[in-house]
């Protein structure tokens, strides 16, 4: 009996020692696979990941907080990780890899770290524009034109952090009341509000819709694949996301989770973000940006992440009440 008990304890120990790192990923599935596969190849650490948009991911992490089923939350804009920190869902880890990274991109206490940054833009299918005899937009105001009626998609902020970033960016441009007036005026041109932040690109690429608003990697990918797609960064300015990664409180594979943080923030990890053709912008200045449009050519709007986190529930409820019915 004693031998059986010892064997059972040993098997539990072995199983836990060799358990894979479990990641909830709010990076789109294809690009998460590219980055995490590069991590596995570089480190030998095995990873299992589940794709969840930022809203559902946060809800699931909170629901499982007494018995975490994942070790890491990978992706979603920075303000979501601030909320997770404030709710006691994550734990601090300070990595030496942050040296050389701008402090605006990470938490000095170590609760969240940057994976990449991306400007939000407008993806345009130029063939569809020719078919409907519409002009190429240059500004947010241009999108209000009747020639784009039911020809635009952007995500639903109830489920998408990308869509919430759009709202906060428009608040910077127009002020809060002006931003919601703008979104109400834009509503007649919206074909659908997608559940996923990358949903619009899946319609823009094959020409199911003329215009899509989201972060730009998928649009750049369609361009490289030869689709008639171009990217517009509205001249009034665009918000940008800093996709972040946090270690969940109670993580069962803490050491491997820490190694993922070390790797993804390092120069080697950031170069993989570029080399794996994710079309994400690296957060380190000491890597090769490849074919990405220089950030110096884009009017970037800096949104205070703490403000964005504090006002998220209120602004999304306002969108539901004042924009969605239109």
C-alpha positions in Angstrom: 0.0 0.0 0.0 2.8 2.3 0.9 4.6 1.6 -2.4 1.4 2.4 -4.3 1.0 5.7 -2.5 4.6 6.6 -3.2 4.2 5.7 -6.9 1.0 7.8 -7.1 2.8 10.8 -5.6 5.7 10.3 -8.0 3.4 10.1 -11.0 1.6 13.3 -9.9 5.0 15.0 -9.6 6.1 13.8 -13.0 2.9 14.9 -14.6 3.1 18.4 -13.1 6.8 18.7 -13.9 6.2 17.9 -17.6 2.8 19.8 -18.0 2.8 22.2 -20.9 2.6 26.0 -20.4 -1.0 27.0 -20.9 -1.7 30.3 -22.6 -4.9 32.2 -23.2 -4.1 34.1 -26.3 -5.9 37.3 -27.5 -3.5 37.6 -30.3 -5.2 36.3 -33.5 -4.8 32.6 -33.8 -2.5 32.5 -36.8 0.0 35.0 -35.5 -0.1 33.6 -31.9 0.8 30.3 -33.4 3.8 31.9 -35.3 5.1 33.6 -32.2 4.6 30.8 -29.8 6.0 28.2 -32.1 9.1 30.4 -32.4 9.3 30.4 -28.6 9.0 26.7 -28.5 11.7 26.3 -31.1 14.1 28.7 -29.2 13.5 27.4 -25.7 12.1 23.8 -26.0 9.2 24.7 -23.7 6.0 23.2 -24.9 2.9 25.4 -25.1 -0.9 24.8 -25.3 -2.9 27.8 -26.2 -6.6 28.7 -26.4 -7.7 31.7 -28.6 -10.1 34.1 -26.8 -10.9 37.7 -27.7 -9.9 40.2 -25.0 -13.4 40.5 -23.4 -14.1 36.8 -23.1 -10.5 36.1 -22.0 -10.8 38.5 -19.1 -14.2 37.1 -18.1 -12.8 33.5 -18.2 -9.7 34.4 -16.2 -11.8 36.1 -13.5 -14.2 33.1 -13.4 -11.3 30.7 -13.0 -9.4 32.9 -10.5 -9.9 30.4 -7.6 -8.5 27.6 -9.7 -6.6 29.0 -12.7 -6.7 26.8 -15.9 -4.0 28.9 -17.7 -0.6 30.3 -16.8 -0.4 33.3 -19.1 -2.7 35.8 -20.8 -1.0 36.6 -24.1 -2.2 39.6 -26.1 -5.1 42.1 -25.7 -4.4 45.8 -25.4 -2.5 47.1 -22.4 -5.5 48.6 -20.6 -7.1 45.1 -20.3 -4.0 44.0 -18.4 -4.3 47.0 -16.2 -7.8 45.9 -15.3 -6.6 42.3 -14.6 -3.9 43.7 -12.3 -6.4 45.9 -10.4 -8.7 42.9 -10.0 -5.8 40.8 -8.5 -5.8 38.3 -11.4 -2.2 38.5 -12.3 1.2 38.5 -10.6 4.4 40.5 -10.9 7.5 39.4 -12.6 10.4 41.8 -13.4 12.5 40.8 -16.3 15.9 42.2 -17.4 14.7 42.0 -21.0 12.8 45.3 -20.6 16.1 47.3 -20.8 16.0 49.3 -24.0 12.2 49.3 -24.1 10.3 52.5 -23.5 8.7 52.6 -20.0 5.4 53.7 -21.5 5.0 50.1 -22.9 5.3 48.1 -19.7 4.4 48.1 -16.0 7.4 49.2 -13.8 6.0 46.9 -11.1 6.2 43.9 -13.5 2.5 42.9 -13.8 2.3 43.3 -17.6 4.9 43.4 -20.4 4.7 44.4 -24.1 4.6 41.9 -27.0 4.2 44.4 -29.9 2.5 47.6 -30.8 0.3 48.4 -33.8 -1.4 51.5 -35.2 -5.1 51.2 -36.0 -5.9 51.9 -39.7 -8.4 51.5 -42.5 -8.1 48.6 -44.8 -9.4 49.3 -48.3 -10.3 46.9 -51.1 -9.5 49.0 -54.1 -11.3 46.8 -56.5 -14.5 47.2 -54.5 -14.0 51.0 -54.4 -13.8 51.0 -58.2 -16.9 48.9 -58.5 -19.0 51.3 -56.3 -17.2 54.3 -57.9 -16.0 55.6 -54.5 -12.9 57.5 -53.7 -10.0 56.5 -51.4 -10.6 57.9 -47.9 -7.9 60.0 -46.3 -9.5 61.0 -43.0 -12.0 59.8 -40.5 -14.4 62.5 -41.8 -14.3 60.9 -45.3 -15.8 57.7 -43.9 -19.1 59.6 -43.3 -19.7 60.0 -47.0 -22.9 58.3 -48.4 -20.8 56.5 -51.1 -19.7 54.1 -48.3 -23.2 53.2 -47.3 -23.2 49.7 -45.7 -19.6 49.2 -47.0 -17.7 49.4 -43.7 -17.0 46.9 -41.0 -15.5 47.5 -37.6 -15.5 45.4 -34.4 -18.0 45.4 -31.6 -16.4 46.9 -28.4 -18.5 44.6 -26.2 -16.2 41.7 -27.3 -13.2 43.4 -28.9 -10.4 45.4 -27.4 -9.6 46.7 -30.9 -13.0 48.4 -31.1 -12.5 50.0 -27.7 -9.2 51.4 -28.9 -11.0 53.0 -31.8 -13.4 54.7 -29.3 -10.5 56.0 -27.2 -8.7 57.3 -30.3 -11.8 59.1 -31.5 -12.2 60.7 -28.1 -8.7 62.1 -28.5 -9.6 63.5 -31.9 -13.2 64.8 -31.3 -13.6 64.8 -27.5 -16.0 62.3 -25.9 -19.3 63.8 -27.0 -17.9 64.5 -30.5 -16.6 60.9 -30.7 -20.0 59.4 -30.0 -21.7 61.9 -32.4 -19.2 60.8 -35.0 -19.9 57.1 -34.4 -23.7 57.7 -34.7 -23.1 59.5 -38.0 -21.0 56.6 -39.2 -23.6 54.0 -38.3 -25.5 54.2 -41.6 -22.3 53.2 -43.4 -21.7 50.1 -41.2 -22.4 46.8 -42.7 -21.8 44.8 -39.5 -20.0 45.1 -36.2 -17.8 42.0 -36.0 -17.2 40.0 -32.8 -13.5 39.6 -33.4 -11.0 42.5 -33.7 -9.6 40.9 -36.8 -13.0 40.2 -38.4 -13.1 43.2 -40.7 -10.0 42.2 -42.6 -11.5 38.8 -43.4 -14.2 40.6 -45.3 -12.0 43.3 -46.9 -9.4 40.9 -48.4 -11.8 38.9 -50.5 -13.9 41.9 -51.4 -17.0 41.2 -49.3 -16.8 44.8 -48.1 -15.0 47.9 -49.2 -13.5 49.2 -45.9 -12.5 47.7 -42.6 -11.3 49.4 -39.4 -8.9 47.5 -37.2 -5.2 47.1 -36.3 -3.3 46.7 -39.5 -1.3 43.4 -39.6 -3.9 41.4 -41.5 -4.2 44.2 -44.1 -0.5 44.2 -44.7 -0.6 40.4 -45.0 -3.3 40.6 -47.7 -1.2 43.2 -49.5 1.9 40.9 -49.5 -0.3 38.1 -50.8 -1.3 40.1 -53.8 -4.8 41.1 -52.9 -6.1 44.6 -54.0 -5.8 46.0 -50.5 -4.2 49.2 -49.3 -3.9 50.7 -45.9 -4.9 54.3 -44.9 -3.9 56.0 -41.7 -6.4 58.9 -41.2 -4.7 62.2 -41.1 -6.4 63.3 -37.9 -4.4 60.6 -36.2 -4.8 57.0 -35.1 -4.6 55.2 -31.8 -2.3 52.3 -31.4 -2.4 49.2 -29.2 0.4 47.9 -27.1 -0.5 44.2 -26.9 0.7 42.9 -23.6 1.3 39.7 -21.7 0.7 38.9 -18.0 1.3 35.9 -15.8 -1.9 34.8 -14.0 -2.0 34.6 -10.3 -1.7 30.9 -9.3 0.0 29.9 -12.5 1.0 26.2 -12.2 3.9 26.6 -14.6 5.4 29.7 -13.2 9.0 29.2 -14.3 8.1 28.6 -17.9 5.7 31.5 -17.8 8.6 33.7 -16.7 10.7 32.4 -19.5 8.0 33.4 -22.0 8.1 36.9 -20.6 11.9 37.0 -20.8 11.9 35.8 -24.4 9.1 37.8 -26.0 10.5 41.1 -24.7 14.1 40.3 -25.6 15.8 41.4 -28.8 15.7 37.8 -30.1 12.0 37.4 -29.4 11.2 40.8 -30.9 13.1 40.0 -34.0 11.0 36.8 -34.3 7.8 39.0 -34.1 9.1 40.6 -37.3 10.7 37.6 -39.0 7.6 35.4 -38.6 5.7 37.8 -40.8 3.2 38.8 -38.1 3.2 42.3 -39.5 3.2 43.6 -35.9 5.4 46.5 -35.0 8.2 45.5 -32.5 8.5 47.4 -29.3 12.3 47.5 -29.3 14.2 50.1 -31.5 17.2 47.7 -31.8 15.5 45.2 -34.2 15.0 45.3 -38.0 11.5 46.5 -38.8 11.5 44.8 -42.2 8.8 46.0 -44.8 6.5 47.8 -42.3 5.6 51.4 -43.0 7.8 53.6 -40.9 6.0 54.9 -37.8 7.4 58.3 -38.5 4.9 58.6 -41.4 1.9 57.9 -39.2 0.2 60.5 -36.9 0.0 58.4 -33.7 -2.4 59.3 -30.9 -1.2 58.5 -27.4 -4.1 57.4 -25.1 -3.4 57.2 -21.4 -3.9 53.5 -20.6 -4.9 54.1 -17.0 -7.7 56.4 -18.2 -8.7 53.9 -20.9 -8.9 51.1 -18.3 -10.8 53.3 -15.8 -13.4 54.4 -18.3 -13.8 51.2 -20.3 -17.1 49.9 -18.8 -18.7 53.4 -19.0 -17.7 54.1 -22.6 -18.7 50.7 -23.8 -22.1 51.1 -22.2 -22.4 54.5 -23.8 -21.6 52.9 -27.2 -24.3 50.2 -26.6 -26.9 52.8 -25.7 -26.1 55.6 -28.2 -24.5 53.9 -31.2 -25.6 50.3 -31.5 -29.3 51.1 -32.0 -28.6 53.1 -35.1 
